[in-house]
Amino acid sequence: MTTPDLPLAQGGCGDGCACGAAADEEYLECGLDPALAQLLADAGLDPVEVEDIANVAIQEDLAHGVDVTTVATIPEDAVATADFTAREAGVVAGLRIAEAVISVVCEEELAVERHAEDGDRVEAGQKLLSITTRTRDLLTAERSALNILCRLSGIATATRAWADALQDTKARVRDTRKTTPGLRSLEKYAVRCGGGVNHRMSLSDAALVKDNHVVAAGGVAEAFKAVRERFPDVPIEVEVDTLHQLREVVDAGADLILLDNFTPGECEEAVAVVDGRAMLEASGRLTLANARAYADTGVDYLAVGALTHSSPILDIGLDLRPAE
C-alpha cells in the first residue's frame, strides 16, 4: 500500500505517453510518461536527459541483444511486482530515475507505488518503491536501475552526514566537478537531496581561477581582472594559497574566494581580512572529523569533491513477488 501523501502512478507507453499526439508540448521529445517527466522536471532534472541516460544504461547491459537468462527462464506473459528495499539506513536519491530506467524497458503498462521520496532518511528493511509489470522487463532493468539508485543514494547519504556536521553554522557543504562522466546532473541532484548545495555545473556557467590560470596570467589579481574584463556578467571564484593572495583578490573586487589547503586558524584569519567583502569557501584538508572546526571559522562553504568521487553506494535491493 502506498503512503497517503504519495501518488499511485500509472505508466507505460500508451495513449498518455509523452510521445503521443496529446502529450504536453514541453515533453514531445521525451518518451517517458508525462507525469513522471513532470516529477523529474520539478526536481530540477531534464526528463530528456534522464531518458537518454536510462537508455544508455540498458543498452550497455544488453549490448543490442537480449537478456538471455531472463528470456530463457521467465514466461513472456508473466507479471510480478518488484519492491526496491533499503538494505541499510541512509538517505535515498534517484527513485524517479529508477522508474525511468524500468519504463524504457517495459513493453506493457506498469503500475508504480511510491513509498518514499528523494531526500528521505530511510531505515534498513524499508520499502521505497514498488513496480508491477512484466517480469521479464523488471529483471532486465534491475541492475541498471539499482546501479543508478544505489550510487545516487550513496552520494545523498554522504552529503547528509556533512550537512548534519555543519548544522547551526552558516557554512554549507558544496560539491565540485569531480563527477562521473555523463552523470553530473544526476550526481549533483543527489547532493541536493542530501542537503548540500551545488557548485557550477559546467565550465561555462561560472569562472574558477585556479593555480594554473594564475601562472598563465602572471598573477592572481591579473587572472581575476582578465576574466572580469572578458566575461563581465559571469560569476567568478578565485583560488588563493596565501593570505597575501587573498588581500590582492579582495582589493581587485572578487566576490567569492576559494581558500586552498588553509588550516582552520588560517581560515579564521581570512574571514577577518575579508570582513564581509567576499564569500569564502574552504577546500582541501577537509574531513568529517574537522568539518565543524572549519565551519566555526565563519567561512560560507566547504568544498568536498569526495561527495561525488568517493561516496560508497547505499545498499538497496530489488525483490520480486507475485503480482496481486
Backbone hydrogen bonds, N-H to C=O, Kabsch-Sander energy under -0.5 kcal/mol:
donor,donor_aa,acceptor,acceptor_aa,energy
3,T,114,R,-0.7
6,L,3,T,-1.7
9,A,7,P,-0.6
9,A,112,V,-1.7
11,G,110,L,-3.4
14,G,12,G,-1.1
17,C,14,G,-1.7
18,A,32,L,-1.3
20,G,17,C,-1.9
23,A,20,G,-1.5
27,Y,24,D,-1.6
28,L,25,E,-1.5
30,C,27,Y,-1.9
37,A,33,D,-2.8
38,Q,34,P,-2.3
39,L,35,A,-1.9
40,L,36,L,-2.3
41,A,37,A,-2.3
42,D,38,Q,-2.7
43,A,39,L,-1.2
44,G,41,A,-1.8
45,L,40,L,-2.5
50,V,46,D,-2.5
51,E,47,P,-2.4
52,D,48,V,-2.3
53,I,49,E,-2.6
54,A,50,V,-2.5
55,N,51,E,-2.4
56,V,52,D,-2.4
57,A,53,I,-2.5
58,I,54,A,-2.3
59,Q,55,N,-2.6
60,E,56,V,-2.1
61,D,57,A,-1.4
62,L,58,I,-2.5
63,A,59,Q,-2.8
65,G,62,L,-1.9
68,V,66,V,-1.4
71,V,67,D,-2.8
72,A,68,V,-1.8
73,T,69,T,-1.5
74,I,70,T,-2.3
78,A,75,P,-1.5
80,A,133,T,-2.3
81,T,321,R,-3.1
82,A,131,I,-3.1
83,D,81,T,-0.5
83,D,319,D,-2.8
84,F,82,A,-0.6
84,F,129,L,-3.5
85,T,83,D,-0.6
85,T,317,G,-2.7
86,A,126,Q,-2.6
87,R,315,D,-2.9
88,E,315,D,-0.8
90,G,122,V,-2.1
92,V,120,D,-2.2
98,A,94,G,-2.3
99,E,95,L,-1.9
100,A,96,R,-1.8
101,V,97,I,-2.1
102,I,98,A,-2.1
103,S,99,E,-2.6
104,V,100,A,-1.7
105,V,101,V,-0.6
105,V,102,I,-1.0
106,C,102,I,-1.8
111,A,132,T,-2.2
112,V,9,A,-2.8
113,E,130,S,-3.1
114,R,7,P,-0.7
114,R,112,V,-0.5
115,H,113,E,-0.7
115,H,128,L,-1.7
116,A,128,L,-1.2
119,G,92,V,-3.5
120,D,117,E,-2.1
122,V,90,G,-3.3
125,G,86,A,-3.5
126,Q,123,E,-2.1
128,L,84,F,-3.3
129,L,84,F,-1.2
130,S,113,E,-2.6
131,I,82,A,-2.3
132,T,111,A,-2.6
133,T,80,A,-1.9
133,T,131,I,-0.5
135,T,78,A,-2.2
138,L,134,R,-2.0
139,L,135,T,-2.3
140,T,136,R,-2.2
141,A,137,D,-2.0
142,E,138,L,-1.0
143,R,139,L,-0.5
145,A,141,A,-2.6
146,L,142,E,-2.5
147,N,143,R,-2.8
148,I,144,S,-1.7
149,L,145,A,-2.5
150,C,146,L,-3.1
151,R,147,N,-1.7
152,L,148,I,-2.7
153,S,149,L,-2.2
154,G,150,C,-1.9
155,I,151,R,-1.8
156,A,152,L,-2.4
157,T,153,S,-2.3
158,A,154,G,-2.3
159,T,155,I,-2.5
160,R,156,A,-2.2
161,A,157,T,-1.5
162,W,158,A,-1.6
163,A,159,T,-2.8
164,D,160,R,-2.6
165,A,161,A,-1.7
166,L,162,W,-1.4
167,Q,164,D,-1.2
169,T,166,L,-1.7
172,R,300,D,-1.9
174,R,302,L,-3.0
175,D,197,V,-1.5
179,T,177,R,-2.2
183,L,180,T,-2.7
187,E,183,L,-2.8
188,K,184,R,-2.8
189,Y,185,S,-1.5
190,A,186,L,-2.0
191,V,187,E,-1.6
192,R,188,K,-1.8
193,C,189,Y,-2.1
194,G,190,A,-1.5
195,G,192,R,-1.4
196,G,191,V,-2.6
197,V,173,V,-2.4
205,D,202,S,-0.5
207,A,235,P,-3.1
209,V,237,E,-2.9
210,K,208,L,-0.7
213,H,210,K,-0.5
214,V,210,K,-2.1
215,V,211,D,-2.3
216,A,212,N,-2.2
217,A,213,H,-2.3
218,G,214,V,-1.4
219,G,214,V,-1.9
223,A,219,G,-2.2
224,F,220,V,-2.2
225,K,221,A,-2.5
226,A,222,E,-2.1
227,V,223,A,-1.9
228,R,224,F,-2.5
229,E,225,K,-2.3
230,R,226,A,-2.1
231,F,227,V,-3.1
234,V,231,F,-1.4
237,E,207,A,-2.5
238,V,256,L,-1.9
239,E,209,V,-3.2
240,V,258,L,-2.9
246,L,242,T,-1.9
247,R,243,L,-2.3
248,E,244,H,-1.8
249,V,245,Q,-2.4
250,V,246,L,-2.2
251,D,247,R,-2.2
252,A,248,E,-1.4
253,G,249,V,-0.7
253,G,250,V,-1.0
254,A,249,V,-2.7
257,I,279,M,-2.6
258,L,238,V,-2.9
259,L,257,I,-0.6
259,L,281,E,-3.5
260,D,240,V,-2.4
260,D,258,L,-1.0
261,N,259,L,-0.6
261,N,283,S,-3.3
262,F,259,L,-0.6
267,C,263,T,-2.6
268,E,264,P,-2.1
269,E,265,G,-1.8
270,A,266,E,-2.5
271,V,267,C,-2.4
272,A,268,E,-1.7
273,V,269,E,-2.4
274,V,270,A,-2.7
275,D,271,V,-2.3
277,R,274,V,-1.9
279,M,255,D,-2.4
281,E,257,I,-2.6
282,A,301,Y,-2.6
283,S,259,L,-2.2
284,G,303,A,-0.6
291,A,287,T,-1.0
294,Y,290,N,-1.9
295,A,291,A,-2.5
296,D,292,R,-2.5
297,T,294,Y,-1.3
298,G,295,A,-1.5
299,V,294,Y,-0.7
300,D,280,L,-2.0
301,Y,280,L,-1.8
302,L,172,R,-2.2
303,A,282,A,-3.0
304,V,174,R,-2.9
304,V,302,L,-0.6
305,G,303,A,-0.5
307,L,304,V,-1.3
308,T,305,G,-1.2
309,H,305,G,-1.9
310,S,306,A,-1.8
311,S,306,A,-0.6
314,L,150,C,-1.9
315,D,313,I,-0.5
316,I,314,L,-0.6
317,G,85,T,-2.8
319,D,83,D,-2.2
321,R,81,T,-2.2
323,A,79,V,-1.0
